[in-house]
Amino acid sequence: KKKFYVGEVVPVEIRFYVDAHYGFSTMGPPNFGGEGVLTDRFKDPEQSREERNNLIYTVATFRTLFAAVKTGVLDIPPATLDIAVAIPE
């Protein structure tokens, strides 16, 4: 959804893709939001597998709700996530 109103609660789903050959763990919730936006606490991620461009990925899906608290065009930067990746020797 690209347009919403002040006070309207909007569900958000954020997906992070990691090559399925590597194990990983999340180091907390994603950094997401921006000025003029309130976000609810992120629930624990759901993990699944997905194939894209002939590669298999483990997908960490985070869900939350957010709402705009001011009018006008709001810039919402990309979400970031700190993870620890297990790379085989």
PyRosetta script that sets phi, psi and omega in degrees:
from pyrosetta import init, pose_from_sequence

init()
pose = pose_from_sequence("KKKFYVGEVVPVEIRFYVDAHYGFSTMGPPNFGGEGVLTDRFKDPEQSREERNNLIYTVATFRTLFAAVKTGVLDIPPATLDIAVAIPE")
pose.set_psi(1, 129.2)
pose.set_omega(1, -176.7)
pose.set_phi(2, -102.1)
pose.set_psi(2, -23.0)
pose.set_omega(2, 179.3)
pose.set_phi(3, -125.4)
pose.set_psi(3, 134.7)
pose.set_omega(3, 174.6)
pose.set_phi(4, -152.4)
pose.set_psi(4, 169.8)
pose.set_omega(4, -172.5)
pose.set_phi(5, -103.1)
pose.set_psi(5, 157.2)
pose.set_omega(5, 176.0)
pose.set_phi(6, -57.1)
pose.set_psi(6, 129.0)
pose.set_omega(6, 179.2)
pose.set_phi(7, 89.4)
pose.set_psi(7, -15.2)
pose.set_omega(7, 178.6)
pose.set_phi(8, -71.5)
pose.set_psi(8, 131.8)
pose.set_omega(8, 179.4)
pose.set_phi(9, -91.2)
pose.set_psi(9, 126.1)
pose.set_omega(9, -175.3)
pose.set_phi(10, -120.3)
pose.set_psi(10, 126.7)
pose.set_omega(10, 176.3)
pose.set_phi(11, -72.4)
pose.set_psi(11, 142.0)
pose.set_omega(11, -179.3)
pose.set_phi(12, -127.8)
pose.set_psi(12, 136.1)
pose.set_omega(12, 174.6)
pose.set_phi(13, -124.3)
pose.set_psi(13, 124.7)
pose.set_omega(13, -179.4)
pose.set_phi(14, -119.1)
pose.set_psi(14, 128.2)
pose.set_omega(14, -179.0)
pose.set_phi(15, -116.9)
pose.set_psi(15, 135.1)
pose.set_omega(15, 174.6)
pose.set_phi(16, -117.4)
pose.set_psi(16, 129.9)
pose.set_omega(16, -176.7)
pose.set_phi(17, -107.4)
pose.set_psi(17, 130.6)
pose.set_omega(17, 177.1)
pose.set_phi(18, -129.4)
pose.set_psi(18, 136.0)
pose.set_omega(18, 177.5)
pose.set_phi(19, -49.5)
pose.set_psi(19, 128.0)
pose.set_omega(19, -174.7)
pose.set_phi(20, -66.5)
pose.set_psi(20, -12.1)
pose.set_omega(20, 177.3)
pose.set_phi(21, -72.4)
pose.set_psi(21, -14.7)
pose.set_omega(21, -176.1)
pose.set_phi(22, -116.2)
pose.set_psi(22, 135.0)
pose.set_omega(22, 172.9)
pose.set_phi(23, -80.4)
pose.set_psi(23, 152.7)
pose.set_omega(23, 178.4)
pose.set_phi(24, -152.3)
pose.set_psi(24, 159.9)
pose.set_omega(24, 172.0)
pose.set_phi(25, -136.8)
pose.set_psi(25, 145.7)
pose.set_omega(25, 179.8)
pose.set_phi(26, -82.4)
pose.set_psi(26, 147.1)
pose.set_omega(26, -177.9)
pose.set_phi(27, -109.4)
pose.set_psi(27, 45.7)
pose.set_omega(27, -178.4)
pose.set_phi(28, 116.4)
pose.set_psi(28, -178.0)
pose.set_omega(28, -178.6)
pose.set_phi(29, -76.5)
pose.set_psi(29, 164.7)
pose.set_omega(29, 177.5)
pose.set_phi(30, -66.5)
pose.set_psi(30, 155.0)
pose.set_omega(30, 168.3)
pose.set_phi(31, -87.9)
pose.set_psi(31, 117.0)
pose.set_omega(31, -175.9)
pose.set_phi(32, -152.8)
pose.set_psi(32, 143.8)
pose.set_omega(32, 177.6)
pose.set_phi(33, 132.5)
pose.set_psi(33, -152.9)
pose.set_omega(33, -178.7)
pose.set_phi(34, 165.4)
pose.set_psi(34, 178.7)
pose.set_omega(34, -179.9)
pose.set_phi(35, -65.7)
pose.set_psi(35, 130.9)
pose.set_omega(35, 177.7)
pose.set_phi(36, 89.6)
pose.set_psi(36, 6.2)
pose.set_omega(36, -178.9)
pose.set_phi(37, -127.9)
pose.set_psi(37, 133.6)
pose.set_omega(37, 173.2)
pose.set_phi(38, -105.7)
pose.set_psi(38, 138.3)
pose.set_omega(38, 176.9)
pose.set_phi(39, -119.1)
pose.set_psi(39, 146.5)
pose.set_omega(39, 174.2)
pose.set_phi(40, -78.0)
pose.set_psi(40, 166.3)
pose.set_omega(40, 177.6)
pose.set_phi(41, -64.3)
pose.set_psi(41, 137.7)
pose.set_omega(41, 177.7)
pose.set_phi(42, -73.2)
pose.set_psi(42, 139.4)
pose.set_omega(42, 172.7)
pose.set_phi(43, -80.3)
pose.set_psi(43, 162.7)
pose.set_omega(43, 176.6)
pose.set_phi(44, -57.5)
pose.set_psi(44, 145.6)
pose.set_omega(44, -176.7)
pose.set_phi(45, -72.5)
pose.set_psi(45, 150.0)
pose.set_omega(45, 170.2)
pose.set_phi(46, -95.8)
pose.set_psi(46, 138.7)
pose.set_omega(46, 177.9)
pose.set_phi(47, -110.4)
pose.set_psi(47, 140.3)
pose.set_omega(47, 178.3)
pose.set_phi(48, -147.3)
pose.set_psi(48, 176.0)
pose.set_omega(48, 176.5)
pose.set_phi(49, -116.6)
pose.set_psi(49, 145.5)
pose.set_omega(49, -179.2)
pose.set_phi(50, -148.1)
pose.set_psi(50, 140.8)
pose.set_omega(50, 176.8)
pose.set_phi(51, -100.5)
pose.set_psi(51, 131.4)
pose.set_omega(51, 176.4)
pose.set_phi(52, -140.9)
pose.set_psi(52, 128.4)
pose.set_omega(52, 179.3)
pose.set_phi(53, 51.5)
pose.set_psi(53, 43.6)
pose.set_omega(53, 178.5)
pose.set_phi(54, 65.1)
pose.set_psi(54, 18.6)
pose.set_omega(54, 174.7)
pose.set_phi(55, -119.4)
pose.set_psi(55, 144.2)
pose.set_omega(55, 178.7)
pose.set_phi(56, -98.2)
pose.set_psi(56, 133.0)
pose.set_omega(56, 179.8)
pose.set_phi(57, -122.8)
pose.set_psi(57, 147.6)
pose.set_omega(57, 164.9)
pose.set_phi(58, -91.0)
pose.set_psi(58, 131.3)
pose.set_omega(58, -175.5)
pose.set_phi(59, -113.9)
pose.set_psi(59, 125.0)
pose.set_omega(59, 172.8)
pose.set_phi(60, -99.9)
pose.set_psi(60, 115.4)
pose.set_omega(60, -178.0)
pose.set_phi(61, -108.1)
pose.set_psi(61, 120.7)
pose.set_omega(61, 177.4)
pose.set_phi(62, -106.7)
pose.set_psi(62, 139.3)
pose.set_omega(62, 177.4)
pose.set_phi(63, -124.8)
pose.set_psi(63, 142.8)
pose.set_omega(63, 176.8)
pose.set_phi(64, -157.4)
pose.set_psi(64, -175.7)
pose.set_omega(64, 175.3)
pose.set_phi(65, -124.9)
pose.set_psi(65, 147.3)
pose.set_omega(65, 171.0)
pose.set_phi(66, -140.5)
pose.set_psi(66, 163.1)
pose.set_omega(66, -179.2)
pose.set_phi(67, -145.2)
pose.set_psi(67, 142.3)
pose.set_omega(67, 175.1)
pose.set_phi(68, -78.5)
pose.set_psi(68, 140.7)
pose.set_omega(68, 178.8)
pose.set_phi(69, -117.0)
pose.set_psi(69, 2.7)
pose.set_omega(69, 173.9)
pose.set_phi(70, -144.8)
pose.set_psi(70, 158.0)
pose.set_omega(70, -178.0)
pose.set_phi(71, -85.0)
pose.set_psi(71, 167.5)
pose.set_omega(71, 176.7)
pose.set_phi(72, 101.3)
pose.set_psi(72, -176.6)
pose.set_omega(72, 179.1)
pose.set_phi(73, -77.4)
pose.set_psi(73, 125.7)
pose.set_omega(73, -179.5)
pose.set_phi(74, -109.2)
pose.set_psi(74, 133.3)
pose.set_omega(74, 177.9)
pose.set_phi(75, -94.5)
pose.set_psi(75, 114.4)
pose.set_omega(75, 178.8)
pose.set_phi(76, -107.1)
pose.set_psi(76, 110.2)
pose.set_omega(76, -177.6)
pose.set_phi(77, -69.9)
pose.set_psi(77, 163.9)
pose.set_omega(77, 177.4)
pose.set_phi(78, -59.9)
pose.set_psi(78, 147.5)
pose.set_omega(78, 176.3)
pose.set_phi(79, -73.9)
pose.set_psi(79, 146.1)
pose.set_omega(79, 175.1)
pose.set_phi(80, -126.4)
pose.set_psi(80, 157.2)
pose.set_omega(80, -178.5)
pose.set_phi(81, -146.2)
pose.set_psi(81, 130.7)
pose.set_omega(81, 173.8)
pose.set_phi(82, -86.8)
pose.set_psi(82, 127.3)
pose.set_omega(82, 179.0)
pose.set_phi(83, -134.0)
pose.set_psi(83, 157.7)
pose.set_omega(83, 171.8)
pose.set_phi(84, -109.9)
pose.set_psi(84, 124.2)
pose.set_omega(84, -177.7)
pose.set_phi(85, -109.6)
pose.set_psi(85, 131.5)
pose.set_omega(85, 176.7)
pose.set_phi(86, -90.6)
pose.set_psi(86, 110.0)
pose.set_omega(86, -178.8)
pose.set_phi(87, -104.2)
pose.set_psi(87, 122.5)
pose.set_omega(87, -179.6)
pose.set_phi(88, -67.0)
pose.set_psi(88, 149.7)
pose.set_omega(88, -179.8)
pose.set_phi(89, -80.3)
pose.dump_pdb("model.pdb")
